[in-house]
Amino acid sequence: MNKEYHNILLKLAKKASDKGEIPVAAIIEKDSKVIAKAYNKKHCANIPVYHAEILAIKKACRKLKTWHLDDCSMYVTLEPCPMCYYAIVESRIKNVYYMLDSKYYDSINNKLNKTEKIKVANDEYLQLLQDFFKKLRNKFWKMTGKGNLIAHNISREIFPVIFLFFNLKKWYTSFSFGGDINELFSFIPKI
């Protein structure tokens, strides 16, 4: 890890600790320049998603005026939790470097088992979701040309998951998530 980034992270983590936060800090760099830095503010702000990684992503998106952080890398003091991993994947950050493994994964199943998930069927929402992806596929089809049947078939069948596959596969191999990569795709709605 770059010594400059290392020092920035430790300084931010100390700042978090001084404020009574868990001392986790994150920075995002693009083209060897720090574009965002943050530390945990979960307890101070009383907002459970205010992890350093989420706040750094938010700042980077504002600075670059896009949520596509493809050419960015994140440096963080502690291995990101699952929530932050998914935010990293969604923002398309290509690399995450961290200083210390987290013990969070040892207890995550216990925490998940305490939350009851109840599915409530809703045809109106299903229709909204299907219409959204249909419009997205049609937009993609128009961009590739109406005469291009192959592009249409590809967009109709896999466009909603194509970007997820490449980014999750990169994420999966980068972070050694473990388990079967197909498990990561189980949440994608079948349309």
ZADO-1210 file (C-alpha; in nm, 4 decimals, padded with zeros to 6 digits):
<atoms>
<atom x="00.0000" y="00.0000" z="00.0000" code="MET" pos="1"/>
<atom x="00.1181" y="00.3489" z="-00.0837" code="ASN" pos="2"/>
<atom x="00.2769" y="00.5049" z="00.2275" code="LYS" pos="3"/>
<atom x="00.0898" y="00.8326" z="00.1728" code="GLU" pos="4"/>
<atom x="-00.2453" y="00.6492" z="00.1609" code="TYR" pos="5"/>
<atom x="-00.1441" y="00.4456" z="00.4650" code="HIS" pos="6"/>
<atom x="-00.0787" y="00.7637" z="00.6637" code="ASN" pos="7"/>
<atom x="-00.4047" y="00.9272" z="00.5509" code="ILE" pos="8"/>
<atom x="-00.6016" y="00.6182" z="00.6555" code="LEU" pos="9"/>
<atom x="-00.4394" y="00.6018" z="00.9984" code="LEU" pos="10"/>
<atom x="-00.5003" y="00.9751" z="01.0556" code="LYS" pos="11"/>
<atom x="-00.8687" y="00.9387" z="00.9604" code="LEU" pos="12"/>
<atom x="-00.9089" y="00.6246" z="01.1732" code="ALA" pos="13"/>
<atom x="-00.7634" y="00.8104" z="01.4724" code="LYS" pos="14"/>
<atom x="-01.0079" y="01.0953" z="01.4094" code="LYS" pos="15"/>
<atom x="-01.2957" y="00.8447" z="01.4119" code="ALA" pos="16"/>
<atom x="-01.1666" y="00.6878" z="01.7319" code="SER" pos="17"/>
<atom x="-01.1378" y="01.0280" z="01.8996" code="ASP" pos="18"/>
<atom x="-01.5058" y="01.0898" z="01.8204" code="LYS" pos="19"/>
<atom x="-01.6113" y="00.7565" z="01.9700" code="GLY" pos="20"/>
<atom x="-01.6562" y="00.5827" z="01.6347" code="GLU" pos="21"/>
<atom x="-01.5141" y="00.2473" z="01.5349" code="ILE" pos="22"/>
<atom x="-01.1812" y="00.3513" z="01.3818" code="PRO" pos="23"/>
<atom x="-01.2422" y="00.2601" z="01.0189" code="VAL" pos="24"/>
<atom x="-01.1326" y="00.4905" z="00.7390" code="ALA" pos="25"/>
<atom x="-01.1513" y="00.4746" z="00.3601" code="ALA" pos="26"/>
<atom x="-01.0100" y="00.6695" z="00.0689" code="ILE" pos="27"/>
<atom x="-01.0813" y="00.6472" z="-00.3016" code="ILE" pos="28"/>
<atom x="-00.8189" y="00.7318" z="-00.5591" code="GLU" pos="29"/>
<atom x="-00.8305" y="00.7863" z="-00.9307" code="LYS" pos="30"/>
<atom x="-00.5231" y="00.8410" z="-01.1465" code="ASP" pos="31"/>
<atom x="-00.3012" y="00.8318" z="-00.8348" code="SER" pos="32"/>
<atom x="-00.4917" y="01.1194" z="-00.6711" code="LYS" pos="33"/>
<atom x="-00.7138" y="01.0946" z="-00.3645" code="VAL" pos="34"/>
<atom x="-01.0622" y="01.2072" z="-00.4686" code="ILE" pos="35"/>
<atom x="-01.2527" y="01.1116" z="-00.1520" code="ALA" pos="36"/>
<atom x="-01.1788" y="01.0242" z="00.2071" code="LYS" pos="37"/>
<atom x="-01.4037" y="00.9372" z="00.4970" code="ALA" pos="38"/>
<atom x="-01.4259" y="00.7654" z="00.8323" code="TYR" pos="39"/>
<atom x="-01.7110" y="00.5950" z="01.0179" code="ASN" pos="40"/>
<atom x="-01.9868" y="00.8281" z="01.1357" code="LYS" pos="41"/>
<atom x="-02.2482" y="00.5681" z="01.2260" code="LYS" pos="42"/>
<atom x="-02.2712" y="00.6558" z="01.5960" code="HIS" pos="43"/>
<atom x="-02.2265" y="01.0332" z="01.5687" code="CYS" pos="44"/>
<atom x="-02.4906" y="01.0648" z="01.2959" code="ALA" pos="45"/>
<atom x="-02.7148" y="00.7852" z="01.4308" code="ASN" pos="46"/>
<atom x="-02.7381" y="00.6446" z="01.0793" code="ILE" pos="47"/>
<atom x="-02.6439" y="00.2751" z="01.0534" code="PRO" pos="48"/>
<atom x="-02.5190" y="00.2902" z="00.6922" code="VAL" pos="49"/>
<atom x="-02.2650" y="00.5670" z="00.7544" code="TYR" pos="50"/>
<atom x="-01.9650" y="00.3382" z="00.7196" code="HIS" pos="51"/>
<atom x="-01.6402" y="00.4874" z="00.5928" code="ALA" pos="52"/>
<atom x="-01.6665" y="00.3042" z="00.2602" code="GLU" pos="53"/>
<atom x="-02.0216" y="00.4257" z="00.1926" code="ILE" pos="54"/>
<atom x="-01.9334" y="00.7845" z="00.2791" code="LEU" pos="55"/>
<atom x="-01.6201" y="00.7741" z="00.0613" code="ALA" pos="56"/>
<atom x="-01.8222" y="00.6358" z="-00.2307" code="ILE" pos="57"/>
<atom x="-02.0804" y="00.9116" z="-00.1842" code="LYS" pos="58"/>
<atom x="-01.8098" y="01.1814" z="-00.1896" code="LYS" pos="59"/>
<atom x="-01.6362" y="01.0309" z="-00.4939" code="ALA" pos="60"/>
<atom x="-01.9639" y="01.0130" z="-00.6862" code="CYS" pos="61"/>
<atom x="-02.0367" y="01.3776" z="-00.6099" code="ARG" pos="62"/>
<atom x="-01.6878" y="01.4838" z="-00.7112" code="LYS" pos="63"/>
<atom x="-01.6902" y="01.2894" z="-01.0389" code="LEU" pos="64"/>
<atom x="-02.0621" y="01.3579" z="-01.1007" code="LYS" pos="65"/>
<atom x="-02.1263" y="00.9909" z="-01.1755" code="THR" pos="66"/>
<atom x="-02.1876" y="00.6707" z="-00.9850" code="TRP" pos="67"/>
<atom x="-01.9554" y="00.4822" z="-01.2224" code="HIS" pos="68"/>
<atom x="-01.6270" y="00.4664" z="-01.0327" code="LEU" pos="69"/>
<atom x="-01.4745" y="00.2203" z="-01.2812" code="ASP" pos="70"/>
<atom x="-01.1245" y="00.3666" z="-01.2829" code="ASP" pos="71"/>
<atom x="-01.1053" y="00.4113" z="-00.9076" code="CYS" pos="72"/>
<atom x="-00.9533" y="00.2070" z="-00.6282" code="SER" pos="73"/>
<atom x="-01.0484" y="00.2069" z="-00.2620" code="MET" pos="74"/>
<atom x="-00.8099" y="00.1824" z="00.0312" code="TYR" pos="75"/>
<atom x="-00.9613" y="00.0977" z="00.3682" code="VAL" pos="76"/>
<atom x="-00.8298" y="00.0160" z="00.7140" code="THR" pos="77"/>
<atom x="-01.0579" y="-00.2837" z="00.7790" code="LEU" pos="78"/>
<atom x="-01.1962" y="-00.5415" z="00.5373" code="GLU" pos="79"/>
<atom x="-01.5370" y="-00.4091" z="00.4234" code="PRO" pos="80"/>
<atom x="-01.8567" y="-00.5603" z="00.5620" code="CYS" pos="81"/>
<atom x="-02.1069" y="-00.7230" z="00.3207" code="PRO" pos="82"/>
<atom x="-02.3127" y="-00.4022" z="00.2925" code="MET" pos="83"/>
<atom x="-02.0035" y="-00.2070" z="00.1911" code="CYS" pos="84"/>
<atom x="-01.8897" y="-00.4827" z="-00.0465" code="TYR" pos="85"/>
<atom x="-02.2190" y="-00.4572" z="-00.2337" code="TYR" pos="86"/>
<atom x="-02.1919" y="-00.0780" z="-00.2484" code="ALA" pos="87"/>
<atom x="-01.8383" y="-00.1182" z="-00.3850" code="ILE" pos="88"/>
<atom x="-01.9647" y="-00.3615" z="-00.6486" code="VAL" pos="89"/>
<atom x="-02.2556" y="-00.1343" z="-00.7408" code="GLU" pos="90"/>
<atom x="-02.0242" y="00.1651" z="-00.7818" code="SER" pos="91"/>
<atom x="-01.7928" y="-00.0474" z="-00.9990" code="ARG" pos="92"/>
<atom x="-01.4744" y="00.0248" z="-00.8045" code="ILE" pos="93"/>
<atom x="-01.2101" y="-00.2008" z="-00.9564" code="LYS" pos="94"/>
<atom x="-00.9820" y="-00.2704" z="-00.6570" code="ASN" pos="95"/>
<atom x="-01.0116" y="-00.2592" z="-00.2802" code="VAL" pos="96"/>
<atom x="-00.7011" y="-00.2723" z="-00.0631" code="TYR" pos="97"/>
<atom x="-00.7416" y="-00.3203" z="00.3099" code="TYR" pos="98"/>
<atom x="-00.5022" y="-00.3393" z="00.6049" code="MET" pos="99"/>
<atom x="-00.6746" y="-00.5857" z="00.8351" code="LEU" pos="100"/>
<atom x="-00.9154" y="-00.8800" z="00.8020" code="ASP" pos="101"/>
<atom x="-01.2504" y="-00.8361" z="00.9725" code="SER" pos="102"/>
<atom x="-01.3937" y="-01.0747" z="01.2310" code="LYS" pos="103"/>
<atom x="-01.7378" y="-00.9581" z="01.1178" code="TYR" pos="104"/>
<atom x="-01.7925" y="-01.2669" z="00.9039" code="TYR" pos="105"/>
<atom x="-01.7714" y="-01.4954" z="01.2073" code="ASP" pos="106"/>
<atom x="-02.0920" y="-01.3534" z="01.3482" code="SER" pos="107"/>
<atom x="-02.2832" y="-01.2447" z="01.0384" code="ILE" pos="108"/>
<atom x="-02.4952" y="-01.5598" z="01.0164" code="ASN" pos="109"/>
<atom x="-02.6025" y="-01.5143" z="01.3791" code="ASN" pos="110"/>
<atom x="-02.7028" y="-01.1539" z="01.3068" code="LYS" pos="111"/>
<atom x="-02.8924" y="-01.2513" z="00.9906" code="LEU" pos="112"/>
<atom x="-03.0780" y="-01.5265" z="01.1727" code="ASN" pos="113"/>
<atom x="-03.2216" y="-01.2688" z="01.4157" code="LYS" pos="114"/>
<atom x="-03.3910" y="-01.0777" z="01.1331" code="THR" pos="115"/>
<atom x="-03.7049" y="-01.2351" z="00.9976" code="GLU" pos="116"/>
<atom x="-03.7573" y="-01.1911" z="00.6240" code="LYS" pos="117"/>
<atom x="-04.1177" y="-01.2006" z="00.5066" code="ILE" pos="118"/>
<atom x="-04.2018" y="-01.1997" z="00.1374" code="LYS" pos="119"/>
<atom x="-04.5215" y="-01.0194" z="00.0489" code="VAL" pos="120"/>
<atom x="-04.6323" y="-01.0837" z="-00.3091" code="ALA" pos="121"/>
<atom x="-04.6961" y="-00.7663" z="-00.5033" code="ASN" pos="122"/>
<atom x="-04.7922" y="-00.7884" z="-00.8698" code="ASP" pos="123"/>
<atom x="-04.7900" y="-00.4103" z="-00.9115" code="GLU" pos="124"/>
<atom x="-04.4223" y="-00.3905" z="-00.8124" code="TYR" pos="125"/>
<atom x="-04.3375" y="-00.6942" z="-01.0271" code="LEU" pos="126"/>
<atom x="-04.4923" y="-00.5164" z="-01.3265" code="GLN" pos="127"/>
<atom x="-04.2993" y="-00.1961" z="-01.2478" code="LEU" pos="128"/>
<atom x="-03.9721" y="-00.3910" z="-01.2320" code="LEU" pos="129"/>
<atom x="-04.0455" y="-00.5788" z="-01.5543" code="GLN" pos="130"/>
<atom x="-04.1384" y="-00.2557" z="-01.7351" code="ASP" pos="131"/>
<atom x="-03.8183" y="-00.0893" z="-01.6172" code="PHE" pos="132"/>
<atom x="-03.5962" y="-00.3647" z="-01.7559" code="PHE" pos="133"/>
<atom x="-03.8010" y="-00.3818" z="-02.0758" code="LYS" pos="134"/>
<atom x="-03.7412" y="-00.0084" z="-02.1331" code="LYS" pos="135"/>
<atom x="-03.3729" y="-00.0560" z="-02.0529" code="LEU" pos="136"/>
<atom x="-03.3453" y="-00.3417" z="-02.3036" code="ARG" pos="137"/>
<atom x="-03.5285" y="-00.1373" z="-02.5673" code="ASN" pos="138"/>
<atom x="-03.2950" y="00.1567" z="-02.5100" code="LYS" pos="139"/>
<atom x="-02.9966" y="-00.0767" z="-02.5477" code="PHE" pos="140"/>
<atom x="-03.1520" y="-00.2284" z="-02.8607" code="TRP" pos="141"/>
<atom x="-03.2019" y="00.1158" z="-03.0166" code="LYS" pos="142"/>
<atom x="-02.8418" y="00.2083" z="-02.9350" code="MET" pos="143"/>
<atom x="-02.7146" y="-00.1041" z="-03.1131" code="THR" pos="144"/>
<atom x="-02.9427" y="-00.0656" z="-03.4145" code="GLY" pos="145"/>
<atom x="-03.2851" y="-00.2161" z="-03.4775" code="LYS" pos="146"/>
<atom x="-03.1504" y="-00.4452" z="-03.7488" code="GLY" pos="147"/>
<atom x="-02.9081" y="-00.6138" z="-03.5141" code="ASN" pos="148"/>
<atom x="-03.1055" y="-00.9201" z="-03.4025" code="LEU" pos="149"/>
<atom x="-02.8130" y="-01.0691" z="-03.2112" code="ILE" pos="150"/>
<atom x="-02.7697" y="-00.7529" z="-03.0035" code="ALA" pos="151"/>
<atom x="-03.1446" y="-00.7486" z="-02.9396" code="HIS" pos="152"/>
<atom x="-03.1482" y="-01.1095" z="-02.8196" code="ASN" pos="153"/>
<atom x="-02.8453" y="-01.0514" z="-02.6006" code="ILE" pos="154"/>
<atom x="-02.9936" y="-00.7375" z="-02.4495" code="SER" pos="155"/>
<atom x="-03.3334" y="-00.9020" z="-02.3982" code="ARG" pos="156"/>
<atom x="-03.1930" y="-01.2021" z="-02.2182" code="GLU" pos="157"/>
<atom x="-02.8829" y="-01.0877" z="-02.0347" code="ILE" pos="158"/>
<atom x="-02.8514" y="-00.7094" z="-02.0319" code="PHE" pos="159"/>
<atom x="-02.9877" y="-00.6761" z="-01.6760" code="PRO" pos="160"/>
<atom x="-02.7131" y="-00.9052" z="-01.5458" code="VAL" pos="161"/>
<atom x="-02.4208" y="-00.8573" z="-01.7827" code="ILE" pos="162"/>
<atom x="-02.2565" y="-00.5751" z="-01.5897" code="PHE" pos="163"/>
<atom x="-02.3202" y="-00.7533" z="-01.2603" code="LEU" pos="164"/>
<atom x="-02.1541" y="-01.0716" z="-01.3827" code="PHE" pos="165"/>
<atom x="-01.8267" y="-00.9104" z="-01.4801" code="PHE" pos="166"/>
<atom x="-01.8060" y="-00.6876" z="-01.1749" code="ASN" pos="167"/>
<atom x="-01.9155" y="-00.9548" z="-00.9264" code="LEU" pos="168"/>
<atom x="-01.6797" y="-01.2085" z="-01.0791" code="LYS" pos="169"/>
<atom x="-01.3951" y="-00.9559" z="-01.0437" code="LYS" pos="170"/>
<atom x="-01.5108" y="-00.8821" z="-00.6885" code="TRP" pos="171"/>
<atom x="-01.5476" y="-01.2512" z="-00.6069" code="TYR" pos="172"/>
<atom x="-01.1947" y="-01.3348" z="-00.7202" code="THR" pos="173"/>
<atom x="-01.0448" y="-01.0205" z="-00.5663" code="SER" pos="174"/>
<atom x="-01.1888" y="-01.0702" z="-00.2204" code="PHE" pos="175"/>
<atom x="-01.2124" y="-01.4502" z="-00.1983" code="SER" pos="176"/>
<atom x="-01.5763" y="-01.4263" z="-00.0892" code="PHE" pos="177"/>
<atom x="-01.5925" y="-01.8079" z="-00.0796" code="GLY" pos="178"/>
<atom x="-01.8722" y="-02.0370" z="-00.1800" code="GLY" pos="179"/>
<atom x="-02.0247" y="-02.0720" z="-00.5226" code="ASP" pos="180"/>
<atom x="-02.0241" y="-01.7629" z="-00.7466" code="ILE" pos="181"/>
<atom x="-02.3714" y="-01.8627" z="-00.8722" code="ASN" pos="182"/>
<atom x="-02.5053" y="-01.7879" z="-00.5232" code="GLU" pos="183"/>
<atom x="-02.4243" y="-01.4225" z="-00.5874" code="LEU" pos="184"/>
<atom x="-02.6716" y="-01.4147" z="-00.8783" code="PHE" pos="185"/>
<atom x="-02.9676" y="-01.5642" z="-00.6927" code="SER" pos="186"/>
<atom x="-03.1093" y="-01.2169" z="-00.6129" code="PHE" pos="187"/>
<atom x="-03.1506" y="-01.1136" z="-00.9799" code="ILE" pos="188"/>
<atom x="-03.5183" y="-01.1119" z="-01.0771" code="PRO" pos="189"/>
<atom x="-03.6264" y="-01.3458" z="-01.3571" code="LYS" pos="190"/>
<atom x="-03.8173" y="-01.1432" z="-01.6119" code="ILE" pos="191"/>
</atoms>
